[in-house]
Every structure is written in C-alpha cells, then in structure tokens.
C-alpha cells in the first residue's frame, strides 16, 4: 500500500541523549539526525508490552531479542493490508513486524542495521568472502556457489540474515528454498536479497524522562501555541459554553491539559456508546476526579442495538455507529443543555487524510450546534505522549496493553491484529459481540467465515460511509 504524507515528518534522534527529538537541535545542544521512517511517520513510544511482543517475535525467529534492555524504542505504523509496524531503536529502523490474520502470526522483517543491537543465532546464511561485495554492494541474491552454510531451521519464504564468514551482517532477504534443499543444490538462488533504506543505529540506554528533557523546548513551544489558540477561539466566541470532548484517549487528554492551562476548568463531554472498554470508563472517572471536572455524559447504547437489529453491524464503509451512538446523542445533549457550545477536540492531522485536510475550527454537519476546535492539530503522537508524561497526567491503561487507539472495543476500523488481541484478552466482551454477529449471520444466511474471518467489518457493494471520520 502507498504511504500517506499527512504532514512533515518531524522525528529525529539525538545520539548524545539516545532519545527521539522533534527538532533539529536537542535541548542538550547537540544536532539531531533524521530518522528515515515511512510516512505518515506518526511514531509512538513502545510500551513494555510492545517491547515484549517485538522481542518475542525476533527471539522465535532469530534466536535473540531485538530491543536491548534500557533502550528507548518507537513503533511507526505503516500502510499494509492489516498491521505492519517499523521498530525504531537507536535512531534507526531496526526492523518491521507484520501481522498475517489468516495464520494469526507475526512475522519479522529485519534490517541489516539490526545487528548493531543483537546477534542472530537462527535463520542465518553465511556466504563466502568473494560473494560479499556482490551481495552487500550490489544487492545480488545469494547463489548456491557462494553459500558457505545455512541454518537448519530455514524454510522457504523465511526472512534471513546474510552474514560474512567473520560474522558481519551484509544483508537480509527472503529464503527461496529450505535449508535441506539448499544443501542439495549445486547452483541456483538461495536467498533473494532485499534492498533497504539505509538506517543508522547507535545503541545507547536512556529513559523517557531523558526524552522529555531532550524535547523541553519543543514541548514548551507546542504548549504555548496550543494555549494561545484555545484563548483566541474562546475570546472569539464569548457566548458559547466551552467544554473538552473527552474520549478516554491520549489526544483528548493532552487537549484537556492545554485547555485547562488556557481557560481553566471546563466540563468533560463524554460520548458514552456503552461499548467502551472498562479501562476507558475508569480513566474518565480518574481524570474527572483528579482535576475536579464535571462529566457531561451521553448514552448511545440503546440506539446502537436498535440500529444493529435493522442494519446489522457497522462496517468500515458503513460506520453508522458514529452518527447513531455519538453524533446524534451529542447534538441532543448540547441542544437541551446549552443550545450551542464550543468543544475542544483532540483531533490531529497525522491520524488520517481527512483530518489532515480539515480546518482547525469547524462544525460537523451532523452536530451544527457544536463549534469544534483542535488545539493539538499539528502535534505528533510523540508530542502527545511526552507532554502527558511531563504533566504526569493519568492516561488510559489500555495503551500499556498494546492498544494504540482508544474507542469502542469492537470498532470495525480496527485491524485484525488488534481484534484478535482483544478477543484473547477480553473474552467476555468479545464472546458477547460474536454472539450478536452469529445471530445476524444465521438470520441472513451468511457463511460462517463472515464472522470468523472478520468479513463483517466491510459491507459489500457500498462505498465509504458518511461517518467514516467523525472527529470523535
């Protein structure tokens, strides 16, 4: 799939602090260097559970964990059929993890620079010294005459590291034959070498507190601009009651922090679909109590199930759920309570093409009583996390469990990697949803795979839904 440019990629690295930095100069005074990530480049911090996943995948395939203890790591989601993440360590892309829903498996796609971080002991192919320049410098395939050895665990289609006889990594690629077949060959191709964007990796331990310090000026400037924006919008609309649209996610939390610094305490507007994770409800409660904020709550649960009974489940290209469970209840609440209002929303340009093209102040056509404004529109995910950690704000614990976005537990826009994880870790929630899907599948005479393979997420014969990007 083609990469999407939603804004300038800001991610850089300070080799002195061993930390990601969002400007050309680190707060320590050192020049930073560009990290060559794939657009849109909205890299986010890897939490311990994320690091455990990456290290488990690389250990299973290559015999050793990729991310050394004490090193900061980032994950950068890139366009793919399901989920693919670039793993950034030491200021470079060390590799990729990619999910295959049909097999329910993750596959590693390594980069040669990964050998700056670890030494693979499995799925390696060693080549002769005279073959090295052709493979390393020209990207030629590994041919049988140049192969010195191949690990017995290599299967056809496996990702492998290509090593020189002295153990130096000279490339990576995909095995074209299994180890046994390779040994039996006299000529022919063993590994198709893959060319990669050169990525410099300099190992070094650091903490996220180090990263916050390295980005001190960046965060100060971002906060100052967002606070000034909130004040200006509020002053231009003195007759509108201000509130923060709060979802329990990181972006709405960062927005809330900015709004409080700009205009003080305002209510939280929480669109409760009835389909949220338990951790989300807990976070809404914790945030409201921590900052002494009133929660104005809508209820879209009944209307969701009523619409489901008529139309079936929402889909990526038929997201009636946003209109039914969020937009209409929010409109009704605003009209009844305030008539009109000003809502500050955690919308960012790096989230989607629609949001990248959106105005920073707008009115949703389905909620015309609400003037919406996006204080952190130009922030990246790394801005958001560093700011939240700097402020020591209580964030949703779901992020620690490898969720990168917070919404309804059965959101059709979720990839299958996330859906399979939710099904495993929240069996009661997921079995209830599967029961509803199965009842609809049987009523309509649909194949069982419509449920088991996640086909319910895409409605056949329908274009992009009206509510595919509702700004909530």
C-alpha positions as CSV (number, residue, x, y, z in Angstrom):
1,X,0.0,0.0,0.0
2,X,1.2,3.5,-0.8
3,X,2.5,5.7,2.1
4,X,0.4,8.8,3.0
5,X,2.0,12.1,3.6
6,X,-0.2,13.8,6.2
7,X,2.3,16.4,7.4
8,X,6.0,17.0,7.7
9,X,7.8,14.1,9.4
10,X,9.4,15.6,12.5
11,X,11.1,12.6,14.0
12,X,14.8,13.0,14.6
13,X,17.3,11.4,17.1
14,X,19.9,12.8,19.5
15,X,22.9,10.4,19.7
16,X,24.2,12.2,22.8
17,X,21.0,11.6,24.7
18,X,20.0,8.4,22.9
19,X,16.5,9.8,22.6
20,X,14.0,10.8,19.9
21,X,13.8,14.6,19.4
22,X,11.2,16.6,17.4
23,X,13.5,19.4,16.4
24,X,16.9,19.8,14.6
25,X,18.7,20.6,17.9
26,X,18.3,18.7,21.1
27,X,17.9,20.6,24.4
28,X,21.3,19.3,25.3
29,X,22.7,21.4,22.5
30,X,23.6,18.6,20.1
31,X,22.5,18.5,16.5
32,X,20.0,15.8,15.8
33,X,19.7,13.5,12.8
34,X,16.7,12.4,10.7
35,X,15.1,9.0,11.4
36,X,14.0,7.6,8.0
37,X,10.6,6.3,8.9
38,X,7.8,5.5,6.4
39,X,5.1,8.2,6.1
40,X,2.9,9.3,7.7
41,X,5.6,8.9,10.3
42,X,3.4,9.3,13.4
43,X,5.7,7.1,15.6
44,X,4.7,6.4,19.1
45,X,6.6,5.2,22.2
46,X,6.9,1.4,22.6
47,X,5.5,0.4,26.0
48,X,6.9,-2.6,27.8
49,X,4.2,-4.9,26.4
50,X,5.1,-3.7,22.9
51,X,8.8,-4.4,23.5
52,X,7.9,-7.8,24.9
53,X,6.0,-8.6,21.7
54,X,8.8,-7.4,19.4
55,X,11.4,-9.3,21.4
56,X,9.3,-12.5,21.4
57,X,8.9,-12.4,17.6
58,X,12.6,-11.8,17.0
59,X,13.6,-14.4,19.5
60,X,11.4,-17.0,18.0
61,X,12.7,-16.4,14.5
62,X,16.3,-15.3,15.1
63,X,17.2,-16.6,18.5
64,X,17.7,-13.3,20.3
65,X,15.6,-10.3,21.4
66,X,15.9,-7.2,19.1
67,X,15.5,-4.4,21.6
68,X,18.2,-4.3,24.3
69,X,17.2,-3.6,27.9
70,X,17.1,0.0,28.8
71,X,16.9,1.3,25.2
72,X,14.0,3.6,24.1
73,X,12.0,2.2,21.2
74,X,9.3,3.6,19.0
75,X,6.7,1.9,16.8
76,X,5.7,3.5,13.5
77,X,2.6,2.1,11.9
78,X,2.9,1.9,8.1
79,X,0.2,1.2,5.4
80,X,-0.4,-2.5,5.0
81,X,-3.3,-5.0,4.4
82,X,-3.6,-5.4,8.1
83,X,-0.9,-4.2,10.6
84,X,2.7,-3.5,10.0
85,X,5.0,-1.6,12.4
86,X,8.5,-0.3,11.9
87,X,10.6,-0.7,15.1
88,X,12.9,2.3,15.8
89,X,15.8,1.8,18.2
90,X,19.0,3.7,18.5
91,X,17.8,6.3,16.0
92,X,17.2,3.9,13.1
93,X,14.6,1.4,11.8
94,X,16.0,-1.9,13.1
95,X,13.2,-4.0,11.5
96,X,9.5,-4.5,11.0
97,X,6.8,-6.7,12.5
98,X,3.9,-7.7,10.2
99,X,0.7,-9.5,11.1
100,X,-1.0,-12.2,9.0
101,X,-4.6,-12.6,10.1
102,X,-5.2,-15.9,8.3
103,X,-2.3,-17.5,10.2
104,X,-2.8,-15.4,13.3
105,X,1.0,-14.9,13.3
106,X,3.5,-12.1,13.4
107,X,6.5,-12.1,11.0
108,X,9.7,-10.2,11.5
109,X,11.2,-8.3,8.5
110,X,14.7,-7.3,9.7
111,X,17.1,-4.6,8.5
112,X,20.8,-5.2,8.3
113,X,21.4,-2.5,10.9
114,X,19.6,-4.7,13.5
115,X,22.9,-6.4,14.0
116,X,24.1,-3.3,15.8
117,X,21.6,-4.3,18.5
118,X,21.7,-8.1,18.6
119,X,23.4,-11.2,17.2
120,X,21.0,-13.6,15.3
121,X,21.7,-17.2,16.0
122,X,18.9,-18.7,13.9
123,X,17.8,-18.3,10.3
124,X,21.2,-17.1,9.1
125,X,23.0,-17.8,5.9
126,X,26.8,-17.4,5.7
127,X,28.4,-16.6,2.4
128,X,32.0,-16.8,1.1
129,X,34.3,-13.7,1.2
130,X,34.3,-13.4,-2.6
131,X,30.5,-13.2,-2.7
132,X,30.3,-10.4,-0.1
133,X,30.8,-7.4,-2.4
134,X,28.2,-8.6,-4.9
135,X,25.6,-9.1,-2.1
136,X,26.4,-6.2,0.1
137,X,27.2,-3.6,-2.5
138,X,25.1,-4.6,-5.5
139,X,22.2,-6.3,-3.7
140,X,22.6,-9.5,-5.7
141,X,20.9,-12.7,-4.5
142,X,22.7,-15.4,-2.5
143,X,23.6,-18.1,-5.0
144,X,24.5,-21.7,-4.1
145,X,28.2,-21.5,-5.1
146,X,28.6,-18.5,-2.7
147,X,26.8,-20.2,0.2
148,X,29.1,-21.5,3.0
149,X,26.4,-22.5,5.4
150,X,22.7,-22.2,6.1
151,X,20.9,-22.7,9.5
152,X,18.9,-25.9,9.5
153,X,15.7,-24.1,10.7
154,X,15.4,-22.0,7.5
155,X,12.3,-22.7,5.5
156,X,11.3,-21.5,2.1
157,X,9.8,-18.0,2.5
158,X,11.6,-17.3,5.8
159,X,13.3,-13.9,6.4
160,X,17.0,-14.5,7.0
161,X,20.2,-12.6,7.9
162,X,23.1,-12.9,5.4
163,X,26.5,-12.9,7.2
164,X,30.0,-12.9,6.0
165,X,32.4,-15.5,7.3
166,X,33.6,-13.2,10.1
167,X,30.0,-12.8,11.3
168,X,29.4,-9.3,9.9
169,X,25.9,-8.8,8.6
170,X,26.0,-7.8,4.9
171,X,22.3,-8.1,4.1
172,X,18.9,-9.5,4.7
173,X,16.4,-11.2,2.5
174,X,13.8,-14.0,2.0
175,X,14.9,-17.6,1.6
176,X,13.8,-19.1,-1.7
177,X,14.4,-22.7,-0.6
178,X,14.5,-24.6,2.7
179,X,17.9,-25.4,4.2
180,X,17.8,-29.1,3.2
181,X,17.0,-28.2,-0.4
182,X,19.8,-25.5,-0.4
183,X,22.4,-28.1,0.7
184,X,21.3,-30.4,-2.1
185,X,21.7,-27.8,-4.8
186,X,24.8,-27.2,-6.9
187,X,23.6,-23.9,-8.4
188,X,20.6,-21.6,-8.3
189,X,19.3,-18.9,-5.9
190,X,19.2,-19.5,-2.2
191,X,18.1,-16.0,-0.8
192,X,16.6,-13.1,-2.6
193,X,18.4,-10.1,-1.1
194,X,16.2,-7.1,-0.2
195,X,17.4,-3.6,-0.6
196,X,16.5,-1.3,2.3
197,X,16.7,2.4,3.1
198,X,20.0,2.9,4.9
199,X,19.2,3.3,8.6
200,X,21.9,4.4,11.1
201,X,21.7,2.8,14.5
202,X,23.7,3.9,17.6
203,X,22.9,1.8,20.6
204,X,22.6,3.5,24.0
205,X,20.4,3.3,27.1
206,X,18.0,6.2,28.1
207,X,14.7,6.8,29.8
208,X,11.6,8.6,28.8
209,X,12.5,11.3,31.3
210,X,15.6,11.8,29.3
211,X,13.4,12.2,26.2
212,X,11.2,14.7,27.9
213,X,14.3,16.8,28.8
214,X,15.7,16.4,25.3
215,X,12.4,17.9,24.0
216,X,11.9,20.6,26.6
217,X,11.9,23.5,24.2
218,X,9.7,21.6,21.7
219,X,7.1,20.9,24.3
220,X,7.2,24.4,25.7
221,X,6.6,25.9,22.2
222,X,3.9,23.4,21.3
223,X,2.0,24.1,24.6
224,X,2.3,27.8,24.2
225,X,0.9,27.8,20.6
226,X,-1.9,25.5,21.6
227,X,-2.8,27.6,24.7
228,X,-2.8,30.7,22.6
229,X,-5.1,29.0,20.1
230,X,-7.6,28.0,22.8
231,X,-7.6,31.5,24.3
232,X,-8.2,33.1,20.8
233,X,-11.0,30.8,19.9
234,X,-12.7,31.2,23.3
235,X,-12.4,35.0,23.0
236,X,-13.9,35.0,19.5
237,X,-16.9,33.0,20.8
238,X,-17.8,34.6,24.2
239,X,-21.4,33.4,24.0
240,X,-20.6,29.7,23.7
241,X,-20.1,27.4,26.8
242,X,-16.7,25.8,26.5
243,X,-16.0,22.1,27.1
244,X,-13.5,19.4,26.3
245,X,-14.7,16.5,24.2
246,X,-13.1,13.6,26.2
247,X,-12.9,10.0,24.9
248,X,-10.5,8.5,27.4
249,X,-7.7,8.5,24.8
250,X,-4.3,10.2,24.8
251,X,-5.2,13.0,22.3
252,X,-8.3,14.2,24.3
253,X,-6.2,14.0,27.5
254,X,-3.5,16.2,26.0
255,X,-6.2,18.6,24.7
256,X,-7.7,18.8,28.2
257,X,-4.4,19.7,29.8
258,X,-3.9,22.5,27.3
259,X,-7.5,23.8,27.7
260,X,-7.1,23.9,31.5
261,X,-3.9,26.0,31.2
262,X,-5.7,28.3,28.8
263,X,-9.1,28.9,30.3
264,X,-9.3,26.9,33.5
265,X,-11.6,24.0,34.3
266,X,-14.4,23.2,31.8
267,X,-16.7,20.2,31.7
268,X,-15.8,17.0,30.1
269,X,-18.2,16.0,27.3
270,X,-18.1,12.2,27.1
271,X,-20.0,10.4,24.4
272,X,-20.7,7.1,26.1
273,X,-21.6,4.4,23.5
274,X,-22.0,1.7,26.0
275,X,-19.3,-0.2,24.1
276,X,-16.2,1.2,25.8
277,X,-13.5,-0.8,27.5
278,X,-13.7,-1.0,31.3
279,X,-10.3,0.9,31.4
280,X,-11.8,3.7,29.5
281,X,-14.7,4.2,32.0
282,X,-12.1,4.0,34.8
283,X,-10.0,6.7,33.1
284,X,-12.9,9.1,32.6
285,X,-13.6,8.8,36.3
286,X,-10.0,9.2,37.3
287,X,-9.4,12.3,35.2
288,X,-12.6,14.0,36.3
289,X,-11.7,13.4,40.0
290,X,-8.0,14.3,39.6
291,X,-8.8,17.7,38.0
292,X,-12.2,18.3,39.7
293,X,-14.2,18.3,36.4
294,X,-17.8,17.7,35.8
295,X,-18.6,14.9,33.3
296,X,-21.5,15.6,30.9
297,X,-22.3,12.2,29.5
298,X,-24.4,11.0,26.6
299,X,-25.8,7.5,26.2
300,X,-25.9,5.8,22.8
301,X,-26.1,2.2,23.9
302,X,-29.8,1.5,23.2
303,X,-29.8,3.2,19.9
304,X,-26.8,1.1,18.8
305,X,-28.6,-2.1,19.4
306,X,-31.8,-0.8,17.9
307,X,-29.9,0.1,14.7
308,X,-28.0,-3.2,14.7
309,X,-31.3,-5.1,14.7
310,X,-32.3,-3.3,11.5
311,X,-29.0,-2.9,9.6
312,X,-26.6,-5.4,11.0
313,X,-23.1,-4.4,12.4
314,X,-21.4,-1.2,11.4
315,X,-18.6,-1.6,8.9
316,X,-15.5,0.4,7.8
317,X,-17.5,1.6,4.8
318,X,-20.8,1.9,6.7
319,X,-20.0,3.5,10.0
320,X,-23.5,4.3,11.1
321,X,-22.3,3.7,14.7
322,X,-20.6,7.2,14.9
323,X,-23.7,9.0,13.9
324,X,-26.1,6.9,16.0
325,X,-24.0,6.4,19.2
326,X,-22.0,9.7,19.3
327,X,-23.1,12.5,17.0
328,X,-26.9,12.4,17.4
329,X,-26.7,11.9,21.2
330,X,-24.1,14.7,21.5
331,X,-26.4,17.0,19.4
332,X,-29.4,16.3,21.6
333,X,-27.4,16.9,24.8
334,X,-25.9,20.2,23.6
335,X,-29.3,21.4,22.4
336,X,-31.0,20.5,25.6
337,X,-28.3,21.8,28.0
338,X,-26.6,24.7,26.3
339,X,-28.3,25.4,23.0
340,X,-24.9,25.7,21.4
341,X,-21.3,25.1,22.7
342,X,-17.6,25.3,21.9
343,X,-15.9,21.9,22.2
344,X,-12.1,21.4,22.1
345,X,-11.4,18.1,20.5
346,X,-8.2,16.0,20.3
347,X,-8.0,15.9,16.5
348,X,-4.6,15.6,14.9
349,X,-3.6,15.9,11.3
350,X,-1.4,12.7,11.4
351,X,-4.3,10.5,12.2
352,X,-5.9,10.4,8.7
353,X,-6.1,12.1,5.3
354,X,-9.5,13.5,6.2
355,X,-8.2,15.1,9.4
356,X,-5.0,16.4,7.7
357,X,-7.2,18.3,5.3
358,X,-9.7,19.5,8.0
359,X,-9.9,23.1,9.2
360,X,-8.7,23.6,12.7
361,X,-12.0,25.1,13.7
362,X,-15.1,23.6,12.1
363,X,-18.7,22.5,12.5
364,X,-19.7,18.9,11.9
365,X,-22.6,18.7,9.5
366,X,-24.3,16.3,11.9
367,X,-23.8,18.5,15.0
368,X,-24.3,22.0,13.9
369,X,-24.9,23.2,17.5
370,X,-21.3,22.4,18.3
371,X,-18.4,24.6,17.2
372,X,-15.3,22.3,17.3
373,X,-11.7,23.4,17.7
374,X,-8.5,21.3,17.6
375,X,-5.7,22.8,19.8
376,X,-3.2,19.9,19.1
377,X,-4.0,19.6,15.4
378,X,-0.3,19.8,14.4
379,X,1.1,17.6,17.2
380,X,2.5,14.1,16.5
381,X,1.8,11.1,18.8
382,X,5.3,11.6,20.3
383,X,4.4,15.3,21.2
384,X,1.3,14.0,22.9
385,X,3.0,11.3,24.9
386,X,5.9,13.3,26.0
387,X,3.5,16.1,27.1
388,X,1.3,13.7,29.0
389,X,4.3,12.3,30.8
390,X,5.8,15.7,31.5
391,X,2.5,16.7,33.1
392,X,2.2,13.4,35.0
393,X,-1.4,13.1,33.8
394,X,-3.4,9.9,34.4
395,X,-3.7,8.2,31.0
396,X,-5.7,5.2,29.9
397,X,-4.1,1.9,30.9
398,X,-5.1,0.3,27.6
399,X,-2.1,1.9,26.0
400,X,0.1,-0.3,28.2
401,X,-1.7,-3.4,26.7
402,X,-0.6,-2.7,23.1
403,X,-3.7,-0.7,22.0
404,X,-2.6,2.3,20.0
405,X,-6.0,3.9,19.7
406,X,-8.9,4.0,22.1
407,X,-12.5,3.6,21.0
408,X,-15.3,1.0,21.1
409,X,-14.0,-2.5,21.8
410,X,-15.5,-3.8,18.6
411,X,-14.7,-0.9,16.3
412,X,-14.9,-2.1,12.6
413,X,-11.9,0.1,11.7
414,X,-9.6,-1.9,14.0
415,X,-7.2,-4.2,12.2
416,X,-7.4,-7.9,12.7
417,X,-4.2,-7.9,14.8
418,X,-6.0,-5.7,17.3
419,X,-9.2,-7.7,17.1
420,X,-7.5,-11.0,17.7
421,X,-5.7,-9.5,20.7
422,X,-9.0,-8.1,22.2
423,X,-10.7,-11.5,21.6
424,X,-7.9,-13.1,23.6
425,X,-7.6,-10.6,26.4
426,X,-11.3,-9.6,26.8
427,X,-13.1,-13.0,26.2
428,X,-16.4,-12.0,27.9
429,X,-16.7,-8.8,25.9
430,X,-15.8,-10.5,22.7
431,X,-17.9,-13.5,23.1
432,X,-20.9,-11.3,23.6
433,X,-20.2,-9.5,20.4
434,X,-19.6,-12.8,18.5
435,X,-23.0,-13.9,19.7
436,X,-24.7,-10.9,18.2
437,X,-22.7,-11.3,14.9
438,X,-23.5,-15.0,14.7
439,X,-27.2,-14.4,15.2
440,X,-27.2,-11.9,12.3
441,X,-25.1,-14.3,10.1
442,X,-27.6,-17.1,10.6
443,X,-30.6,-14.9,10.1
444,X,-29.2,-13.6,6.8
445,X,-27.8,-17.0,5.6
446,X,-24.2,-15.7,5.5
447,X,-21.2,-18.0,5.6
448,X,-19.6,-18.7,9.0
449,X,-16.4,-17.0,7.7
450,X,-18.3,-13.7,7.7
451,X,-17.9,-13.9,11.5
452,X,-14.7,-15.9,12.0
453,X,-12.6,-14.0,9.3
454,X,-13.8,-10.6,10.3
455,X,-15.7,-10.1,7.0
456,X,-18.5,-8.2,8.9
457,X,-16.1,-5.3,9.0
458,X,-16.6,-4.5,5.3
459,X,-20.0,-4.2,3.7
460,X,-20.1,-5.4,0.1
461,X,-21.3,-3.1,-2.6
462,X,-21.0,0.0,-0.5
463,X,-18.6,3.0,-0.7
464,X,-17.0,4.9,2.1
465,X,-19.5,5.7,4.8
466,X,-20.7,9.2,5.6
467,X,-19.4,8.9,9.2
468,X,-16.0,7.3,8.4
469,X,-14.2,10.2,10.1
470,X,-16.5,11.8,12.6
471,X,-13.9,13.9,14.5
472,X,-14.7,12.0,17.7
